[in-house]
Amino acid sequence: MPLEVSVTPSSLRMQTPAGCTELWLPAEVRLVPSSCRGLRHVAGEGLHLRLQVRAEVCRKLFSVFNQSSQAQECYTFYCQSCGEVTIKDRKLQRVLPLPAENWAALVEEWCCHPSPFANKPLHPRESDCFTGDSFFLVNLRSDLQQPRPEVAPAETSCFSSENHLKLKPKANTKVICKRCKVMLGETMSSETTKFYMTEIIIQPSERNFPIIPRSQFVQSVIAQCLVELSSARSTFRFTVQGHDGKVYILLWLLNSDSLVIESLESSTSIQKFPLLEDLPKADSSSAWNAIKILYQPYIKSRNEKLASSWESDISVHCLTLPSATCLELLLILSRSNAALPQSLRCMNSFQVVMGTWNCPGIFETQNSAYGRSKTAI
C-alpha cells in the first residue's frame, strides 16, 4: 500500500489510500524535518523513522533526598496504597540525607586519631526525617496511628543510605498498614522506623491525600531514585532486592533524557502507550520525561551468573524495597517492554523499557501539584 509521510516542525502526517493519521506535538517539542532518515515500514509494527528533536523541557529533579528547604512545616504520612494516616501532623525541623554507605571508611582516612563516629548509628530525633536511597528514617512517637510492632533483639552498626542498621533476627520488625495490610517499612530500634519511599506519601498537613495510581507512583519513585543516584554517584547499574535480601531485578540505566509524547488529537486507531494510561488527562498533547533502562529479571535462579558478577562489582548499587513491591516493579517493567515494537524490545540479552517520572516526589513544594505539569519534576 502506498504511504506518504509529511513532516513539519509541529506534526507528523501519514497518508494512505485507506485514510490519514496525523500526530501533533506539544508546543515545547519541535521536529527538524530535514533530519528525517531511516524511514521504513516493519511488518507487524508499523512505520520506523528517526528525526532530530528540539525540546524545551525542564529536567530538574525534585529531589527525594535533600528536602531541608521544606522543613519547619507539619506533615502527615499516608499509606500510598489506601490513604490510611500513619503519622499525623509531624513537625519536621530537619530533613537530611543520610551519608553514602562508605562514609565511615572515609572518616577514618581523614582522621589522624580513632574515628569519633565509629559504631555510632545516626538516629533521627522527633523532629527529624533522614532520607536514604529508597527509604525515610523517622523517630517513632506516640502519634503513630498503628500499633507498634515488637522489636527483635538487634545488633546496631553505622547508619548510611544503604547499610542503615543490622538487625538479628528479622522477625517482628515489619510496619504494616492497619487498613490494607501492606508492608510500609520496618522498625529499626525502639524509637527509629524506616518507611520505604514506594509505600508512603508525605504531604503538608493542610492538604488532602492525593490519589495516584499505584503503577504510576512506583515507576516514578524508582525512576527518580535511579536518575538521582546516577547523577550524584555516577552509578548506572542497580540491583533491586527485597527486604529479605533476595535479588529480584538487575537494572541498567541507559539514558535519562527521553521523552514520551502522547498526541490526543491523533487518530483513534492508534493504540495508547501503556505507560500513559494512568497519567492524568490533558487538554492537549503532552510530553512526559522518561528514562530508558535495560533490565533482567532474577527469579528462580534466572541469570544467576550475571547477578553474581554484579553483586561483586563495587560500581553496582543496591536498592532495597519490600518484596511485594519488587514483584510489582517487575510487572511494570514487563508491561512496558511488551508495549514496545518487537524489534526494539531487546538489547544484548537485556530487555528494554521506558519509565516516566513526571509524578511528583514524596515531598512537594507549595507551588507544585500532583498531576501534569509542563515543567517536569
Rosetta blueprint (number, residue, H / E / L):
1 M L
2 P L
3 L L
4 E E
5 V E
6 S E
7 V E
8 T E
9 P L
10 S L
11 S E
12 L E
13 R E
14 M E
15 Q E
16 T E
17 P L
18 A L
19 G E
20 C E
21 T E
22 E E
23 L E
24 W E
25 L L
26 P L
27 A L
28 E L
29 V E
30 R E
31 L E
32 V E
33 P E
34 S E
35 S E
36 C E
37 R E
38 G E
39 L E
40 R E
41 H E
42 V E
43 A L
44 G L
45 E L
46 G E
47 L E
48 H E
49 L E
50 R E
51 L E
52 Q E
53 V E
54 R E
55 A E
56 E L
57 V L
58 C L
59 R L
60 K L
61 L L
62 F L
63 S L
64 V L
65 F L
66 N L
67 Q L
68 S H
69 S H
70 Q H
71 A L
72 Q L
73 E E
74 C E
75 Y E
76 T E
77 F E
78 Y E
79 C E
80 Q L
81 S L
82 C L
83 G L
84 E L
85 V E
86 T E
87 I E
88 K E
89 D E
90 R E
91 K E
92 L E
93 Q L
94 R E
95 V E
96 L E
97 P E
98 L L
99 P L
100 A L
101 E L
102 N L
103 W H
104 A H
105 A H
106 L H
107 V H
108 E H
109 E H
110 W H
111 C L
112 C L
113 H L
114 P L
115 S L
116 P L
117 F L
118 A L
119 N L
120 K L
121 P L
122 L L
123 H L
124 P L
125 R L
126 E L
127 S L
128 D E
129 C E
130 F E
131 T E
132 G L
133 D L
134 S L
135 F E
136 F E
137 L E
138 V E
139 N E
140 L L
141 R L
142 S L
143 D L
144 L E
145 Q L
146 Q L
147 P L
148 R L
149 P L
150 E L
151 V L
152 A L
153 P L
154 A E
155 E L
156 T L
157 S L
158 C L
159 F L
160 S L
161 S L
162 E L
163 N L
164 H L
165 L L
166 K L
167 L E
168 K L
169 P L
170 K L
171 A L
172 N L
173 T L
174 K E
175 V E
176 I E
177 C L
178 K L
179 R L
180 C L
181 K L
182 V L
183 M E
184 L E
185 G E
186 E E
187 T E
188 M L
189 S L
190 S L
191 E L
192 T E
193 T E
194 K E
195 F E
196 Y E
197 M L
198 T L
199 E L
200 I E
201 I E
202 I E
203 Q E
204 P E
205 S L
206 E L
207 R L
208 N L
209 F L
210 P L
211 I L
212 I L
213 P L
214 R H
215 S H
216 Q H
217 F H
218 V H
219 Q H
220 S H
221 V H
222 I H
223 A H
224 Q H
225 C H
226 L H
227 V H
228 E H
229 L H
230 S H
231 S H
232 A H
233 R H
234 S L
235 T L
236 F L
237 R E
238 F E
239 T E
240 V E
241 Q E
242 G E
243 H L
244 D L
245 G L
246 K L
247 V E
248 Y E
249 I E
250 L E
251 L E
252 W E
253 L E
254 L E
255 N E
256 S E
257 D E
258 S E
259 L E
260 V E
261 I E
262 E E
263 S L
264 L L
265 E L
266 S L
267 S L
268 T L
269 S L
270 I L
271 Q L
272 K L
273 F L
274 P H
275 L H
276 L H
277 E L
278 D L
279 L L
280 P L
281 K L
282 A L
283 D L
284 S L
285 S L
286 S E
287 A E
288 W E
289 N E
290 A E
291 I E
292 K E
293 I E
294 L E
295 Y E
296 Q E
297 P E
298 Y L
299 I L
300 K L
301 S L
302 R L
303 N L
304 E H
305 K H
306 L H
307 A H
308 S H
309 S H
310 W H
311 E H
312 S L
313 D L
314 I L
315 S L
316 V E
317 H E
318 C E
319 L E
320 T E
321 L E
322 P L
323 S H
324 A H
325 T H
326 C H
327 L H
328 E H
329 L H
330 L H
331 L H
332 I H
333 L H
334 S H
335 R H
336 S H
337 N H
338 A H
339 A H
340 L L
341 P L
342 Q H
343 S H
344 L H
345 R L
346 C E
347 M E
348 N L
349 S L
350 F E
351 Q E
352 V E
353 V E
354 M E
355 G E
356 T E
357 W L
358 N L
359 C L
360 P L
361 G L
362 I L
363 F L
364 E L
365 T L
366 Q L
367 N L
368 S L
369 A L
370 Y L
371 G L
372 R L
373 S L
374 K L
375 T L
376 A L
377 I L
